[in-house]
Amino acid sequence: MNAKEFFRDPRAALMLAWAAFAVGFYLLVWALWNGEEWAVNATYIPYDGSIVIATLVVLTVVKFYGLTGFEGRVWLILGVGMCLWLSAELIAGLDQLSMSLGSAGLSDEVFKITDYLFLTGYVFVILAFAYKAMYAKLAFEPRKVAAIVIVVLAFAVPAGLWVAGPTMASEDISGFDKFVNITYVTLDIVLLGLATIIALYWGAQVSKGWHIISAAILVMTIADIGYAALDWQGIYFDGNFIELAWIASYLLFGLGAYYQMKIHKEFI
């Protein structure tokens, strides 16, 4: 299946169109209404919409594979992780919506639930990737091992320099916030390592969808490191262009999952 055929499918076309819509929306906000609170709050429409679409697509893939068998279990675990991420994003969106309507927004205690949901979602996504990696035919191939090490170090080093180090040294960040900032990027790097293993060792045509999902993890890692670095410097704001990386990551998850399903349909 080539890209042209794939993007003729309505679901794939919708995800591609949503990506274009999100980029256009953020550019308009920046160019015409930069700094206006209503416009910044409105960026949650393309942002939350991306994970809603991606999660629905992943659940479609879960339904396709069923709840038994190896692939079914992998996608079920991954689907649970996506649902937890979706729940966290929707709570954050609700907080923004309530503030747009004039309320004080959610309390800090309630808002912290989003971090717990995100981190628990990471655990499930990592379990899904680890389970998938367990069945890869691993062998010591110097080029592949070197590629995995290079990819992990390429993100672990900046994460340590720009996130972990400054976060730990800061006296302005609470213990909980320090834990969250460092844990996010640590889980990203663990997940990126597993994604790289899958991308390199599940190289058959029937598993090409996992290459797209691995790209989603790569983009998410960039987004989380970028956000943490900006937030630590006090220059992050809602509506920042770094959010487009999260949108891209969610949509890549959906595209990879759907592409994987379409490939398997061809082989059946």
C-alpha positions in Angstrom: 0.0 0.0 0.0 1.5 3.3 -1.0 0.9 6.7 0.6 -1.5 7.9 -2.1 -3.7 4.9 -1.7 -3.6 5.1 2.1 -4.6 8.8 2.2 -7.6 8.2 0.0 -9.1 6.4 3.0 -11.5 8.8 4.8 -10.0 8.2 8.3 -6.4 8.7 7.0 -7.5 11.8 5.0 -9.2 13.2 8.1 -6.0 12.9 10.2 -3.9 14.5 7.5 -6.5 17.3 7.1 -6.6 17.8 10.9 -2.9 18.3 10.9 -3.1 20.9 8.2 -6.0 22.6 10.1 -4.0 22.7 13.4 -1.0 24.3 11.7 -3.2 26.9 10.0 -5.0 27.6 13.2 -1.9 28.2 15.3 -0.4 30.4 12.5 -3.6 32.5 12.4 -3.6 32.9 16.2 0.0 34.0 16.1 -0.4 36.3 13.1 -3.8 37.9 13.9 -4.6 37.5 17.6 -1.3 37.0 19.3 -1.7 37.4 23.0 -5.5 37.5 23.0 -6.8 35.1 25.7 -9.8 33.9 23.7 -7.6 33.0 20.7 -5.0 31.2 22.9 -7.8 29.2 24.6 -9.2 28.3 21.2 -6.0 26.4 20.3 -7.4 23.6 22.5 -9.8 22.9 19.6 -7.2 21.5 17.2 -5.1 20.3 20.1 -7.7 18.2 21.9 -9.3 17.3 18.6 -6.0 15.5 17.5 -6.0 13.1 20.4 -9.7 12.5 20.2 -9.4 11.5 16.6 -6.2 9.4 17.2 -7.8 7.6 20.2 -10.9 6.7 18.3 -8.8 5.3 15.5 -6.7 3.3 17.9 -9.9 1.8 19.4 -11.0 0.9 15.9 -7.7 -1.0 15.5 -8.3 -2.7 18.9 -11.7 -3.8 17.7 -10.1 -5.2 14.5 -7.5 -7.3 16.2 -9.9 -8.4 19.0 -8.9 -9.1 22.6 -7.1 -12.4 22.1 -3.9 -13.2 20.4 -0.6 -11.4 20.5 -1.5 -8.4 18.4 -4.8 -8.0 20.1 -3.2 -7.8 23.5 -0.6 -5.3 22.3 -3.2 -3.0 20.9 -5.5 -3.4 23.9 -2.7 -2.2 26.2 -1.8 0.6 23.9 -5.5 1.6 23.6 -5.8 1.8 27.4 -2.7 4.1 27.5 -4.2 6.4 24.8 -7.5 6.6 26.6 -5.7 7.7 29.8 -3.8 10.4 27.8 -7.1 11.5 26.2 -8.7 11.8 29.7 -5.9 14.0 30.9 -6.0 16.2 27.8 -9.8 16.6 28.1 -9.5 17.6 31.8 -6.9 20.2 30.8 -9.2 21.4 28.1 -12.1 21.6 30.5 -9.9 23.7 32.8 -9.1 26.1 29.9 -12.8 26.2 28.9 -14.0 27.1 32.4 -11.5 29.9 32.6 -12.6 31.2 29.2 -16.1 31.4 30.6 -15.0 33.5 33.5 -14.5 30.9 36.3 -11.3 30.4 38.2 -10.7 27.0 36.5 -10.0 23.7 38.2 -8.2 23.6 41.6 -4.6 22.7 41.6 -5.5 19.4 43.4 -7.9 18.4 40.6 -5.5 19.6 37.9 -2.8 17.4 39.3 -5.0 14.4 38.3 -3.9 15.1 34.7 -0.3 14.3 35.6 -1.3 11.0 37.2 -3.4 10.1 34.2 -0.5 11.0 31.8 2.1 9.0 33.7 -0.2 6.0 34.1 -0.9 6.2 30.4 2.9 6.1 29.8 3.1 2.9 31.8 0.5 1.2 29.6 2.1 2.5 26.4 5.5 1.3 27.5 4.1 -2.1 28.5 2.6 -2.4 25.0 5.9 -1.5 23.3 7.8 -3.8 25.6 5.4 -6.7 24.9 5.8 -6.0 21.2 9.6 -5.9 21.5 9.7 -9.2 23.4 8.6 -11.0 20.2 11.1 -9.3 18.0 13.9 -11.5 16.7 16.6 -9.7 18.5 20.2 -10.4 17.5 23.4 -8.5 18.1 23.8 -6.5 14.9 26.4 -3.8 15.5 24.7 -1.2 13.2 21.3 -1.7 14.8 22.7 -1.6 18.3 24.7 1.5 17.5 21.6 3.2 16.0 19.6 2.4 19.2 22.3 3.8 21.4 22.8 6.9 19.3 19.0 7.7 19.2 18.7 7.2 23.0 21.8 9.3 23.8 20.7 12.0 21.3 17.7 12.7 23.6 19.0 11.6 27.0 21.9 14.1 26.9 19.7 17.2 26.1 17.1 15.9 28.6 19.8 15.8 31.3 21.3 19.2 30.4 18.1 21.1 29.7 15.5 19.4 31.9 16.8 17.1 34.7 19.8 19.2 35.7 18.1 22.6 35.8 15.0 21.1 37.4 16.8 19.6 40.3 18.9 22.7 40.9 15.9 25.0 40.9 14.6 26.3 44.2 11.4 27.7 42.5 9.9 24.3 41.6 8.1 22.1 44.1 9.1 18.6 44.7 6.1 17.2 42.9 6.8 19.4 39.8 10.4 18.3 39.8 9.3 14.6 39.9 6.8 15.2 37.1 9.2 17.1 34.8 12.0 14.5 35.2 9.6 11.5 35.0 8.0 12.6 31.8 11.3 12.9 29.9 12.7 9.7 31.4 9.6 7.7 30.3 9.9 9.4 26.9 13.5 8.1 26.5 12.6 4.6 27.7 9.7 4.6 25.2 11.9 6.0 22.5 14.4 3.2 23.0 11.7 0.5 22.8 10.3 2.2 19.7 13.7 2.2 18.0 14.1 -1.5 18.7 10.7 -2.3 17.2 11.4 0.0 14.2 14.7 -1.7 13.5 13.9 -5.4 14.3 10.3 -5.5 13.1 11.3 -4.6 9.6 9.0 -6.8 7.6 6.4 -5.1 5.3 3.6 -6.3 7.6 4.9 -4.2 10.4 5.5 -0.9 8.7 2.8 0.8 10.7 5.1 0.5 13.8 7.6 2.7 12.0 5.1 5.5 12.0 4.2 4.9 15.6 7.9 5.0 16.4 8.1 8.4 14.7 5.2 9.5 16.9 7.3 8.7 20.0 10.2 10.6 18.6 8.1 13.7 18.0 6.5 13.4 21.5 10.0 13.2 23.1 11.0 16.4 21.3 7.8 18.1 22.5 8.2 17.0 26.1 11.9 18.1 26.3 11.1 21.4 24.5 8.1 22.1 26.8 10.1 21.3 30.0 13.0 23.5 28.9 10.7 26.4 28.0 8.6 26.0 31.2 11.7 25.9 33.4 12.9 29.2 31.8 9.4 30.7 32.4 8.8 31.4 28.7 6.2 28.7 27.9 2.7 29.9 27.3 -0.5 28.2 26.0 -0.7 28.3 22.3 3.0 28.0 21.9 4.2 26.4 18.6 5.7 23.5 20.6 2.2 22.2 21.0 2.1 21.4 17.3 4.6 18.7 18.1 2.2 17.0 20.5 -0.6 17.3 17.9 1.7 15.7 15.3 2.6 13.0 17.7 -1.0 12.1 18.5 -2.0 12.1 14.8 1.1 9.9 14.0 -0.1 7.4 16.6 -3.4 7.3 14.8 -1.9 7.1 11.4 0.5 4.4 12.4 -2.2 2.3 14.0 -4.5 2.6 11.1 -1.8 1.9 8.5 -0.9 -1.2 10.5 -4.5 -2.4 10.4 -4.8 -1.7 6.6 -1.6 -3.6 5.9 -2.9 -6.6 7.9 -6.2 -6.5 6.0 -4.3 -6.8 2.7 -2.5 -9.8 4.0 -5.6 -11.6 5.3 
